[in-house]
């Protein structure tokens, strides 16, 4: 199955004709902009998931000495956005 595909691709690549096409500078800038956008999106995607994974392992590593369930800390129940007032508040 793969051998005919390789042979067909080889024939197509060997029997090509020059296109004499013109690519203006705007085309290159659009391609560059798309590549930079994809790299930035991939970086943000992996950064967000890496932060979640690290916080998961940090939470699993902390255990409350009084609890029987591993990985559960009584002080930090995973809600890091909640405001914890200082002693004087």
Protein Blocks (a to p, Z undefined) as FASTA:
>chain_A
ZZmmmmmmmmmmmmcccekiacdfklmmmmmmmmmmmmmmmmmmmmmmmmmmmmmmmmmm
pccfkbmbghiafklgoiakbccddfkZZ
